[in-house]
Structure formats: C-alpha cells, structure tokens
C-alpha cells in the first residue's frame, strides 16, 4: 500500500460508535508542518520545537440520531516510523470542549513527542467562545443535548474513534492511551476517570475546572 493511499478515506474502516452515526470521514497528509510549542501551551508536557513534521490529518463528523447534533473529531497520526505506539487525546479550555485556538499547540506538542493525538469540538463548532452560542435552544430553554455533549458524552466517543483510526492506519491498536488536559480539559479528564474509566490507561488532569457553581 502506498504512502498516499494509507492516508485516504478509503483506507480507514468506519469507526463503530454505539448510538452514533458516522456522517463523513476525510483524510489528507500534512507535510512540512513547523511550529514552536512552549511548555506554557503544552500542558503536562515540555517545550517542543516541531520542524517539517508529517502526519495524516483525519476529520470524522458524526451525529447521535434523533439529537440533530453534528460533532467533529480531528485526529493527527504521525508516520509509523515516528510513532511511539501511543495515543494522547487532548482536551479543551475555557468554554471550548476542544478543537479550539490552543488545540494546534496541544496536538503539535503531542506529535513532536511521537504520539497520535485527537481533539473534539463536542458539536459546538470550532473556536466557540462560550455558552451563549450553544447552550439555549431559545431564550430560557436549555439545549440539553448540547449540554450533555459538552459535559460528558462525546469524550467516550473521542476515545473510540481515535483508537479505531489508529488501528486502521498502523494495523494495530495503541499500546497505551492517555488523556491530557488543563482547566476545562482537566475537568474533562476527571469526568472521564469517573464515567469512562476504561477509555484511557492514564489521565493528566491539570487545574480541573470542576466547581462551575462557584465560577458562575
């Protein structure tokens, strides 16, 4: 199989996520990717100077039928020769579930350290700025689907999708899978440990933003 075909949609088995329907899967190589990731933006890791990296960027869009949501999981997979055999899933920050302005730092840091890596927007859209954009269906009426996605549901899906893509791309499952997050990502990590304890082998949950009633 050529290096082009292994990073094409046809090369990936459609992830099977209970209660979800995969809407689309796109895949393309990213080459000559260069970025400087300071430790202050590479939570739970060190400074990474990424030069001319190459990875397969896979975007999976899916829905939970009947909920009318549209969720995106973005996954970066380094070439097999540069993969350390592990997955590092990344979290969000502030009111973003993930796939936001800092995600390229988190994922670039993971790629620089040899990991496959993922992020999810929880169906809230890329670079969402806060709950005013998604938390209400109309004034005074909470969008409970969006709230549940943001709170917990999609993070089990993210683990399943990430591991499935890794298995298709490398021909084997990750040896170990980790969660890394800070603030909102820390809250997500603590929640994952409680609700989805088999999703990851290890969780780094820094500064978890758990006490929402105190925050507000």
C-alpha positions in Angstrom: 0.0 0.0 0.0 1.5 3.4 -1.0 2.1 6.2 1.4 -0.7 8.2 -0.4 -3.3 5.5 0.0 -2.8 4.9 3.7 -3.9 8.5 4.3 -7.0 8.4 2.2 -10.6 8.0 3.4 -10.9 4.5 1.7 -8.0 3.2 3.8 -9.9 3.7 7.1 -12.5 1.4 8.5 -15.6 3.5 9.6 -15.4 3.8 13.4 -18.2 2.0 15.2 -19.6 4.1 18.0 -22.7 2.8 19.8 -25.6 5.2 19.5 -23.8 7.3 16.8 -23.9 7.5 13.0 -20.7 8.5 11.1 -21.6 11.2 8.6 -18.2 11.7 6.9 -14.5 10.9 7.1 -11.8 12.9 5.3 -8.1 12.2 5.4 -5.1 14.0 3.9 -1.4 14.3 4.6 0.0 17.4 6.2 3.7 17.9 5.4 6.4 20.3 6.4 4.5 21.2 9.5 6.6 23.5 11.6 5.6 25.1 15.0 7.2 26.1 18.3 5.2 24.9 21.2 6.3 26.5 24.5 5.7 24.4 27.7 3.2 27.0 28.8 1.0 25.9 25.9 1.9 22.3 26.0 0.1 21.4 29.2 1.5 18.3 31.0 4.5 18.4 28.6 7.6 20.3 27.8 8.7 22.8 25.1 8.5 21.2 21.6 10.2 22.7 18.6 8.5 20.9 15.7 10.2 21.1 12.3 9.0 19.7 9.0 6.7 17.2 10.6 4.4 14.9 8.5 1.2 13.5 9.7 -2.2 12.2 8.5 -5.0 14.6 9.4 -8.3 12.7 9.7 -11.6 14.5 10.3 -14.6 12.5 11.4 -18.1 14.0 11.6 -20.9 12.1 13.3 -24.3 12.5 14.9 -26.4 10.8 17.6 -29.5 10.0 15.5 -32.6 11.8 16.9 -30.5 14.5 18.6 -29.7 16.5 15.5 -26.1 17.2 16.7 -23.1 17.4 14.4 -19.8 16.5 16.1 -16.3 16.7 14.8 -13.3 14.6 15.9 -9.9 15.7 14.5 -7.0 13.2 14.7 -3.4 13.6 13.7 -1.4 10.4 13.0 2.4 10.6 12.5 4.2 8.3 10.1 4.7 4.9 11.5 8.5 5.4 11.8 7.9 8.4 14.1 5.0 7.0 16.2 5.8 6.0 19.8 2.9 3.5 19.7 0.7 5.6 22.0 -2.4 7.9 21.8 -2.6 11.2 23.6 -6.1 12.7 23.4 -6.3 16.4 24.2 -9.0 18.4 25.9 -10.4 21.9 25.7 -10.1 25.2 27.7 -12.5 27.8 28.9 -15.9 27.1 27.4 -14.4 25.2 24.5 -14.7 21.4 24.6 -11.7 21.2 22.2 -10.7 21.9 18.6 -10.1 25.5 19.5 -7.4 28.1 19.3 -5.0 26.2 21.5 -5.6 22.8 20.1 -2.8 23.1 17.5 -0.4 23.7 20.3 -1.6 20.7 22.3 -1.6 18.4 19.2 1.6 19.8 17.8 3.3 19.1 21.2 1.9 15.5 21.1 3.1 14.9 17.6 6.5 16.3 18.5 6.7 13.7 21.3 5.7 10.9 19.0 2.1 10.5 19.9 -1.0 10.1 17.8 -3.4 12.7 19.0 -7.1 13.7 18.9 -9.5 16.6 19.8 -13.3 17.0 19.6 -15.5 20.1 19.3 -18.4 18.3 21.1 -20.6 19.6 18.3 -20.3 23.2 19.4 -18.3 24.3 16.4 -14.6 25.2 16.1 -13.4 28.0 18.3 -16.7 28.5 20.1 -16.4 31.4 22.6 -19.0 30.5 25.1 -22.4 29.0 26.1 -24.3 31.9 24.6 -23.6 30.3 21.2 -25.0 26.9 22.0 -26.5 26.3 25.5 -30.0 27.5 24.7 -32.5 26.4 22.0 -34.4 29.7 22.6 -34.5 32.2 25.5 -35.0 30.4 28.7 -34.8 26.9 27.1 -31.7 24.8 27.7 -30.3 22.7 24.8 -29.8 19.6 26.9 -28.3 17.7 24.1 -25.5 20.3 23.7 -25.0 20.4 27.4 -24.7 16.7 27.7 -22.3 16.5 24.8 -20.2 19.3 26.3 -20.3 17.7 29.7 -19.5 14.1 29.0 -21.0 12.0 26.2 -18.6 12.9 23.3 -15.4 12.1 25.3 -16.1 8.4 25.3 -16.8 8.7 21.5 -13.5 10.5 21.0 -11.5 7.7 22.6 -13.3 5.0 20.5 -12.9 7.0 17.2 -9.2 7.8 17.9 -8.3 4.2 18.7 -10.3 2.9 15.6 -8.4 5.3 13.3 -5.1 4.3 14.8 -5.9 0.6 14.3 -6.7 1.3 10.6 -3.7 3.4 9.9 -1.0 1.4 11.7 -2.6 -2.0 11.7 -2.6 -2.3 15.4 -4.1 -0.7 18.5 -2.2 1.8 20.6 -0.1 0.2 23.3 -1.2 2.8 25.7 -3.8 5.6 25.5 -3.7 8.8 27.6 -5.8 11.9 28.2 -4.1 15.3 28.7 -5.9 18.5 29.6 -5.9 21.6 31.7 -8.7 23.8 33.1 -11.7 22.6 31.0 -9.5 19.8 29.8 -8.7 19.0 33.4 -12.4 18.8 34.2 -12.9 16.5 31.2 -10.2 14.3 32.5 -11.7 14.0 35.9 -15.1 13.3 34.4 -13.6 10.6 32.1 -11.9 8.9 35.1 -15.3 8.7 36.8 -17.7 7.9 33.9 -15.4 6.2 31.3 -12.6 4.6 33.4 -11.6 2.1 30.6 -11.3 4.8 27.9 -7.6 5.6 28.8 -4.7 4.0 30.6 -3.6 7.3 32.1 -5.1 10.7 32.7 -3.3 14.0 33.3 -6.0 16.4 34.6 -4.3 19.8 35.4 -6.2 22.6 37.2 -9.6 20.9 36.7 -12.4 23.5 36.3 -14.9 21.5 38.3 -16.8 23.9 40.6 -19.0 25.6 38.0 -21.5 27.0 40.5 -18.6 28.8 42.3 -17.2 30.0 38.9 -20.6 31.5 37.9 
